[in-house]
Amino acid sequence: MSVGGRPPRTRSAQILCGALAGPLFVTAFTVIGAARRGYDWRRYPVSSLAIGRQGWHQRTNFILAGLLYLCAAAGLGRCDRRRIGPRAVPALIAGAGIGLIGSGLFVTDYVGDLPSEDPDENSRGPVDAAPTRPTCAGQMHNLSGIPVFAGIPIAGLASAATAVRSRDYRWACYSAGSSTVMAGSFLLVVAAIRGQSRLGGKSGIFQRISIATGLGWLSSLSLRGRSQ
């Protein structure tokens, strides 16, 4: 029997991509950051790992995660709406996948005071400060982050609303809570980068909380869709 014109095994494999994408992405950037000389995960955003000669590791990580979420979105689009949420949810997940791919194709400008890989490069910017003249690539990178850091919380709220109508309050609370934490943590990242004294040097922590919360919810949603 087929589901939405595709064999169930194909759909299940697509959704499994969504369950694995987050843990693989987080594990990869954690390992990449640990191997990067002078990199402090508490201070620097994940995107900083894409800068420099060794940046291709993180750029590849962005792109692979994006491709996995595109596969997941295709599978989730054929799931029961009562478990996943409205059609907008798979569309927003696909948007997040595209955003991650864009984040890998366009390298960020922001580096804070991360030491350069070039031993002849001695200039450093202030802690957690963005460059005064953003490049086109940097601007595209920032735009690519919108469907990730805004799209996933919106998807979570949409799924929560559907769960409330189905009286699945546990999933509704988890989805709404994850959306709130992801969005709130990202706002703290923005505040830290803009130089809020109390948050200085902590933008990496807040960003990782945001990423782990949002991608963790996507993994849970994928497992929920796969179990129907």
C-alpha positions in Angstrom: 0.0 0.0 0.0 1.3 3.4 -0.9 1.0 6.7 1.1 0.6 9.8 -1.0 1.9 8.0 -4.1 5.1 6.8 -2.4 5.9 3.5 -0.7 5.7 3.6 3.1 9.3 2.6 3.4 10.4 5.6 1.3 8.3 8.0 3.4 9.7 6.5 6.6 13.3 6.9 5.4 12.6 10.5 4.5 11.2 11.3 7.9 14.1 9.4 9.5 16.4 12.0 7.9 14.6 14.7 10.0 15.2 12.7 13.2 18.9 12.3 12.6 19.7 15.7 11.1 19.7 17.6 14.3 21.9 15.3 16.4 24.3 14.9 13.5 24.5 18.6 12.9 25.1 19.4 16.6 27.7 16.6 17.0 29.6 17.8 13.9 29.9 21.5 14.9 30.8 20.5 18.4 33.7 18.3 17.1 34.7 20.9 14.6 34.8 23.6 17.3 36.8 21.4 19.7 39.4 20.9 17.0 39.6 24.6 16.0 42.5 26.5 17.6 41.4 29.4 19.7 37.7 28.7 19.4 35.6 29.2 22.5 32.1 27.7 22.0 30.8 29.9 24.8 31.8 33.1 23.0 31.6 32.4 19.3 28.6 31.5 17.1 28.5 28.3 15.2 28.7 30.2 11.9 32.2 31.4 12.8 33.5 27.9 12.2 32.8 28.4 8.5 35.4 31.1 8.2 38.9 30.4 7.1 40.8 27.6 5.4 39.2 24.9 7.6 35.8 26.5 7.3 34.7 24.0 4.6 34.0 21.5 7.4 31.2 23.6 8.9 30.0 24.7 5.5 29.6 21.1 4.5 27.8 20.5 7.8 25.3 23.2 7.1 24.6 21.9 3.6 24.2 18.3 4.6 21.8 19.2 7.5 19.8 21.3 5.0 19.5 18.4 2.6 18.4 16.1 5.3 15.6 18.5 6.4 14.5 18.9 2.8 14.1 15.1 2.7 12.2 15.1 6.0 9.9 17.8 4.8 8.9 15.7 1.8 8.1 12.8 4.1 6.3 14.8 6.7 4.1 16.4 4.0 2.4 13.0 3.7 1.8 12.4 7.4 -1.5 12.7 9.3 -2.1 16.5 9.8 -3.5 15.7 13.3 -0.1 14.5 14.4 2.2 16.9 12.5 0.1 20.1 12.1 -1.1 22.0 9.1 0.6 21.9 5.6 2.6 25.0 6.6 4.7 22.9 9.0 6.4 20.7 6.4 6.8 23.9 4.2 8.5 25.7 7.1 10.8 22.7 7.7 11.7 22.8 4.0 12.4 26.5 4.4 14.7 25.8 7.3 16.5 23.2 5.1 17.0 25.8 2.4 18.2 28.3 5.0 20.8 25.9 6.3 22.1 25.2 2.8 22.3 29.0 2.2 24.2 29.3 5.5 26.8 26.9 4.1 27.0 28.6 0.7 27.4 32.1 2.1 30.0 32.6 4.9 29.2 34.9 7.8 31.1 38.2 8.4 30.8 37.9 12.1 33.9 36.6 13.9 34.2 38.5 17.2 37.7 38.2 18.5 38.3 34.7 17.1 42.0 34.4 16.2 42.7 34.3 12.5 44.1 31.2 10.9 46.6 33.4 9.1 49.6 33.9 11.4 50.3 37.2 9.6 46.8 38.5 10.5 47.1 40.3 13.8 44.0 42.5 13.7 41.1 41.5 15.8 37.7 43.0 16.3 36.1 43.7 19.7 34.5 40.9 21.6 31.1 40.0 20.1 31.1 42.9 17.7 29.9 42.6 14.1 32.0 44.1 11.3 31.2 47.7 10.3 31.0 46.9 6.6 29.1 43.7 6.0 29.8 41.9 2.8 27.2 40.6 0.3 28.0 37.0 1.4 27.6 38.0 5.0 24.2 39.6 4.4 23.0 36.5 2.5 24.2 34.4 5.4 22.1 36.5 7.8 19.1 36.2 5.5 19.5 32.5 5.3 19.2 32.3 9.1 15.7 33.8 9.1 13.8 30.6 8.0 15.8 28.6 10.6 15.5 30.8 13.7 12.0 32.2 12.8 10.6 29.4 10.7 11.1 26.6 13.2 9.4 28.4 16.1 6.5 29.2 13.9 6.2 25.6 12.8 6.3 24.6 16.5 3.4 27.0 17.3 1.4 25.8 14.4 1.9 22.2 15.4 0.9 23.1 19.0 -2.3 24.7 17.8 -3.3 21.5 16.0 -2.4 19.4 19.0 -4.7 21.6 21.2 -7.6 21.0 18.9 -6.9 17.2 19.0 -6.6 17.5 22.9 -3.0 16.3 22.8 -1.9 18.7 25.4 1.5 17.1 26.1 2.6 17.6 22.6 1.1 21.1 22.5 3.0 22.2 25.6 6.2 20.7 24.3 5.9 22.3 20.9 4.9 25.7 22.3 7.6 25.6 24.9 10.3 24.6 22.4 9.3 27.5 20.1 9.4 30.0 23.0 12.8 28.8 24.2 14.3 28.8 20.7 13.0 32.3 19.9 13.9 33.7 23.3 17.4 32.3 23.2 18.0 33.8 19.7 16.9 37.2 20.9 19.6 36.9 23.6 22.1 36.1 20.9 21.2 39.3 19.1 21.5 41.3 22.3 24.9 39.8 23.1 26.2 40.6 19.7 25.0 44.1 20.0 27.1 44.6 23.1 24.8 44.2 26.0 27.4 44.2 28.9 25.7 41.5 31.0 25.5 39.1 28.0 29.0 39.8 26.6 31.0 36.7 25.7 27.9 34.5 26.0 26.5 34.6 22.5 27.7 31.1 21.6 25.9 29.7 24.7 22.6 31.3 23.8 22.9 30.3 20.2 23.6 26.7 21.0 20.6 26.6 23.4 18.4 28.0 20.5 19.8 25.5 18.0 19.6 22.4 20.2 16.0 23.3 21.3 14.7 23.9 17.8 16.5 20.9 16.2 15.5 18.7 19.1 11.9 19.6 18.5 12.3 18.7 14.8 13.7 15.3 15.7 10.8 14.7 18.0 8.3 15.8 15.3 10.0 13.4 12.8 9.8 10.5 15.2 6.1 11.4 15.9 5.3 11.4 12.2 7.3 8.2 11.6 5.4 6.3 14.4 1.9 6.9 12.9 
